[in-house]
Amino acid sequence: NKQKTKSLMDGIKERVETANELSRYMALQKKTIESHILLEKELMEIPSKIKYQNDLIEKCKVDIEFYESNKRDYTKQERKALREQIFEALSNNVLMQKETPLTVYQGFQIILPSNMTDKKPFLWLQKNGKYYVSMGDTEIGTLVRIDNFLDDLDNHLEKLLKTITDLEQKAVDAKAELAKKDDYSDKIEETKQRLEAIDNKLGVKKK
């Protein structure tokens, strides 16, 4: 009788362990399916993202050429007037609803942004492309920041090109991940059969 009880207890223990194993495989399978769906979605979006980046790159190249050919020196008075105009306009631009063109500098339109906070003042520079330039909280550096950005347009172009490289790598990684055979169907089926055999041994009737 003791033997019978022990055998029953062992059977129940085995059943619990096998049921847990099945749950684990089912969870892993669900996770795999969900991650594949996300990867497929990402893969589908990459070509349009690359196309968008290429468009930004072409515009940036034209703007670099324009700036290098048309860059001019402003007088001290002109710079002071511009600096004051930009700084004052930015100070009054906190949380404005829409973008407002302000003035033109070095052939680039200076645009006051929408929804700007006083903690992070910035402006847009626009020619063919549109560029984010962060601003400080004093008037002094206003034009210097814009000059530095325009002088560094090559760096901006580098970043745009790097984004394309990163997107292409992302596509390669996603394809490799999708090609992996992380499928738990066989394990699930095998564990279900084992569970059924244990239930038969224990005399558990499935409804």
C-alpha positions as CSV (number, residue, x, y, z in Angstrom):
1,N,0.0,0.0,0.0
2,K,2.9,2.3,0.9
3,Q,4.4,1.5,-2.4
4,K,1.1,2.4,-4.2
5,T,1.0,5.8,-2.3
6,K,4.6,6.5,-3.2
7,S,4.0,5.7,-6.8
8,L,1.0,8.0,-6.8
9,M,2.9,10.8,-5.2
10,D,5.8,10.4,-7.7
11,G,3.2,10.4,-10.5
12,I,1.6,13.7,-9.2
13,K,5.1,15.3,-8.8
14,E,6.0,14.3,-12.3
15,R,2.7,15.7,-13.6
16,V,3.3,19.0,-11.9
17,E,6.8,19.3,-13.3
18,T,5.7,18.3,-16.8
19,A,2.8,20.8,-16.7
20,N,5.3,23.6,-15.6
21,E,7.6,22.6,-18.4
22,L,4.7,22.9,-20.9
23,S,3.8,26.3,-19.5
24,R,7.4,27.4,-19.9
25,Y,7.5,26.3,-23.6
26,M,4.2,27.9,-24.3
27,A,5.4,31.2,-22.8
28,L,8.7,31.0,-24.9
29,Q,6.7,30.3,-28.0
30,K,4.4,33.3,-27.4
31,K,7.5,35.5,-26.8
32,T,9.1,34.3,-30.0
33,I,6.0,35.0,-32.1
34,E,5.6,38.4,-30.6
35,S,9.2,39.4,-31.2
36,H,9.0,38.1,-34.8
37,I,5.9,40.2,-35.5
38,L,7.8,43.3,-34.2
39,L,10.9,42.5,-36.2
40,E,8.8,42.0,-39.4
41,K,7.1,45.4,-38.8
42,E,10.5,47.0,-38.3
43,L,11.9,45.4,-41.4
44,M,9.0,46.7,-43.4
45,E,9.5,50.3,-42.2
46,I,13.3,50.4,-42.8
47,P,13.2,51.1,-46.6
48,S,11.0,54.2,-46.1
49,K,13.2,55.4,-43.3
50,I,16.3,55.1,-45.5
51,K,14.5,56.9,-48.3
52,Y,13.7,59.8,-45.9
53,Q,17.3,59.9,-44.7
54,N,18.6,60.0,-48.3
55,D,16.3,62.9,-48.9
56,L,17.7,64.8,-45.9
57,I,21.3,63.9,-47.1
58,E,20.7,65.4,-50.6
59,K,19.2,68.6,-49.1
60,C,22.1,68.9,-46.6
61,K,24.7,68.5,-49.4
62,V,23.0,71.3,-51.4
63,D,23.0,73.5,-48.3
64,I,26.7,72.9,-47.5
65,E,27.5,73.9,-51.1
66,F,25.3,77.0,-50.8
67,Y,26.8,78.1,-47.5
68,E,30.4,77.6,-48.7
69,S,29.7,79.7,-51.8
70,N,27.6,82.4,-50.2
71,K,29.0,82.8,-46.7
72,R,29.6,86.5,-45.9
73,D,31.0,88.6,-43.1
74,Y,28.5,90.7,-41.1
75,T,29.6,93.9,-39.5
76,K,29.7,94.2,-35.7
77,Q,26.6,96.4,-35.8
78,E,24.7,93.9,-37.9
79,R,25.7,91.0,-35.6
80,K,24.7,92.9,-32.5
81,A,21.3,93.8,-34.0
82,L,20.7,90.2,-35.2
83,R,21.8,88.8,-31.8
84,E,19.4,91.0,-29.9
85,Q,16.5,90.4,-32.3
86,I,16.9,86.6,-32.1
87,F,17.4,86.5,-28.4
88,E,14.4,88.7,-27.7
89,A,12.2,86.8,-30.1
90,L,13.2,83.5,-28.5
91,S,12.5,84.8,-25.0
92,N,9.0,85.7,-26.1
93,N,8.5,82.4,-28.0
94,V,7.9,80.1,-25.0
95,L,5.1,77.6,-25.7
96,M,3.9,79.3,-28.9
97,Q,1.4,77.3,-30.9
98,K,3.0,77.6,-34.3
99,E,6.3,78.1,-36.0
100,T,7.1,81.7,-37.0
101,P,9.7,82.8,-39.5
102,L,11.9,85.5,-37.9
103,T,14.7,86.6,-40.2
104,V,17.3,85.4,-42.7
105,Y,21.0,84.9,-41.8
106,Q,23.6,83.6,-44.2
107,G,20.8,82.8,-46.6
108,F,19.1,80.5,-44.1
109,Q,15.7,81.3,-42.7
110,I,15.6,81.5,-38.9
111,I,12.4,80.0,-37.6
112,L,11.0,80.2,-34.1
113,P,9.7,76.8,-33.1
114,S,6.4,75.8,-31.7
115,N,6.0,74.4,-28.2
116,M,9.4,75.5,-27.1
117,T,10.1,75.5,-23.3
118,D,12.2,78.1,-21.6
119,K,14.4,75.3,-20.2
120,K,15.4,74.2,-23.7
121,P,15.4,77.2,-26.1
122,F,16.2,76.3,-29.7
123,L,15.5,77.5,-33.2
124,W,15.2,76.0,-36.7
125,L,17.5,77.0,-39.6
126,Q,16.0,76.3,-42.9
127,K,17.2,76.3,-46.5
128,N,16.6,73.1,-48.4
129,G,16.9,71.1,-45.2
130,K,15.7,72.0,-41.8
131,Y,18.1,72.0,-38.8
132,Y,17.7,72.1,-35.1
133,V,20.0,74.5,-33.3
134,S,20.0,74.6,-29.5
135,M,20.3,78.0,-27.8
136,G,21.8,79.2,-24.5
137,D,20.1,81.4,-22.0
138,T,22.3,84.5,-22.7
139,E,22.2,86.7,-25.7
140,I,26.0,86.6,-26.2
141,G,26.3,83.1,-27.7
142,T,23.2,83.3,-29.9
143,L,24.9,84.0,-33.3
144,V,28.1,82.0,-32.3
145,R,25.9,78.9,-31.9
146,I,24.3,79.4,-35.3
147,D,27.8,80.1,-36.9
148,N,29.2,76.9,-35.3
149,F,26.3,74.9,-36.6
150,L,26.6,76.2,-40.1
151,D,30.4,75.7,-40.1
152,D,29.8,72.1,-38.9
153,L,27.2,71.2,-41.5
154,D,29.7,68.5,-42.7
155,N,29.4,66.9,-39.2
156,H,25.6,66.9,-39.5
157,L,25.9,65.2,-42.9
158,E,28.1,62.6,-41.3
159,K,25.5,61.8,-38.7
160,L,22.8,61.5,-41.4
161,L,25.0,59.1,-43.3
162,K,25.7,57.1,-40.2
163,T,21.9,56.8,-39.6
164,I,21.6,55.0,-43.0
165,T,24.5,52.6,-42.1
166,D,22.7,51.9,-38.8
167,L,19.4,51.3,-40.5
168,E,21.0,48.9,-43.0
169,Q,22.7,47.0,-40.1
170,K,19.4,46.9,-38.3
171,A,17.8,45.2,-41.4
172,V,20.6,42.6,-41.6
173,D,20.2,41.8,-37.8
174,A,16.4,41.6,-38.1
175,K,16.7,39.2,-41.1
176,A,19.2,37.0,-39.2
177,E,17.0,36.9,-36.1
178,L,13.9,36.0,-38.2
179,A,15.9,33.2,-39.9
180,K,16.7,31.5,-36.6
181,K,14.6,28.5,-35.9
182,D,13.5,29.4,-32.4
183,D,10.4,27.4,-32.6
184,Y,9.0,25.5,-29.6
185,S,6.2,23.7,-31.4
186,D,8.0,20.3,-31.3
187,K,8.8,20.7,-27.6
188,I,5.2,21.7,-26.8
189,E,3.8,18.7,-28.7
190,E,6.2,16.3,-27.1
191,T,5.5,17.7,-23.6
192,K,1.7,17.5,-24.2
193,Q,2.1,13.8,-25.2
194,R,4.1,13.1,-22.0
195,L,1.5,14.9,-19.9
196,E,-1.2,12.8,-21.5
197,A,0.7,9.6,-20.8
198,I,1.1,10.6,-17.1
199,D,-2.6,11.5,-16.9
200,N,-3.5,8.0,-18.3
201,K,-1.2,6.4,-15.8
202,L,-2.8,8.4,-13.0
203,G,-6.2,7.6,-14.3
204,V,-7.1,11.3,-14.8
205,K,-9.9,11.5,-17.4
206,K,-9.8,14.4,-19.8
207,K,-13.3,15.9,-20.3
